[in-house]
Amino acid sequence: MSRIVRLGDIAKIYSGGTPSRSNPAYWGGDIPWVKTTQIQNCLIKEGDIDEWITEEGLKHSSAKMVPKGSILMAMIGQGKTRGQVAVLDINATTNQNAAAIQLKPGYDRDYIYQQLLFRYEHIRNISNASGQQNLNLEIIRSIVFPAPARYEQAAIADLLSTWDAAIEKTEKLIAAKEKRFLWLLSRLISDKVHPRGHIRDFATEVSNRNRDGAISQVLSVTNHSGFVLPEDQFERRVASSDLSNYKIVRHGQYAYNPSRINVGSIARLNDWEKGALSPMYVVFEIDEEKIDSDFFLHWLSSHEAKQRIKKSAQGSVRETVSFGDFAAIPFPQPPLDKQREIAEMLNTARKEMELLKTLADFYRQQKRGLMQKLLTGEWRITTAMEKKQCG
């Protein structure tokens, strides 16, 4: 069985400091300066650095040089930053909000890095349990985990790195596909050669109410996932107990929040046959004999659409967009057969991205399962060295 170690007992852990920002002699030198926002479960290379300090700045502050190969952990940061780690691929300095972790001999850096990745949520919970939202050096030193023999640590890290490589490769493919998709949107839908009309030429507002209360399925519209169940977004049901004044939205119809459409809260109902929406929503349908629904849906995610919607919201007291404002937005209207051809191309491109995202999620789940078994010591890796010792 692997022995349990305390991070503070197997590593030197310290933080740095920030040279005075008011002294220009301390900044703009040739010493890399790493910020906590750059510590994002990654390898930090020279090309990632966007700030540099001088020898004078290093000398007259508590900033410290951190050697290449060290692990950094963000102790303070917005969102998910706190508790994230990175490996330095260069000698660099950092500030008081990041902890530098230099391992003692006998411990595999990549294995310890994987342990810290695996324990990310636990580390964040430790910081919360201490009565503050930030980490500190003592909390980081208190982190414990199993530590098998060095050669087994290396074997585990090597195995997990195979999944890391697959995830990274897939994420790069996704990024490339997303870039191509945005180019296609601009090239195919927003092409200036298309004749122009207005959304009112083919869209009609619908305001059917749930008077008899027959529809109990309440939905919301988000800017990231389209239509969702409110309890999935807010972890509880937020609808009124009386749904009689709620608006009915049916499969294939569109809806948006007038106060949030400028940040993308507009979607087509695809995953439910019907649902009830808060009265504040605008529901509309389009005449598919004039406009292909997929063509319109793709246009909504284009840069042109986002800019025109934001412009429609400007000048409003609460930056809301009424249906009249929305319907007045200019819209590209090539012939219907051309719309369908363009929509099919974009559908294919989007499906490719979705398949790659599914694959990346599959790799992450596989890796998480392996981490659970290997980094807790539940599974052991029998290495060639161990076999030789046993033989």
Secondary structure, 3 states (H helix, E strand, C coil): CCEEEEHHHHEEEEECCCCCCCCHHHEEEEEEEECHHHCCCEEECHHHCCCEECHHHHHCCCCEEECCCCEEEECCCCCCCCCCEEEECCCEEECCCEEEEEECCCCCHHHHHHHHHHCHHHHHHHHHHCCCCCCCHHHHHCCEEEECCHHHHHHHHHHHHHHHHHHHHHHHHHHHHHHHHHHHHHHHHCCCCCCEEEHHHCEEEECCECCCCCCCCECEEECCCEEECHHHHHCCCCCCCCCCCCEEEECCCEEECCCCHHHCCEEECCCCCEEEECCCCEEEEECCCCCCHHHHHHHHCCHHHHHHHHHHHCCCCCCCCCHHHHHCCEEECCCHHHHHHHHHHHHHHHHHHHHHHHHHHHHHHHHHHHHHHHCCCCCCCCCHHHHHHHC
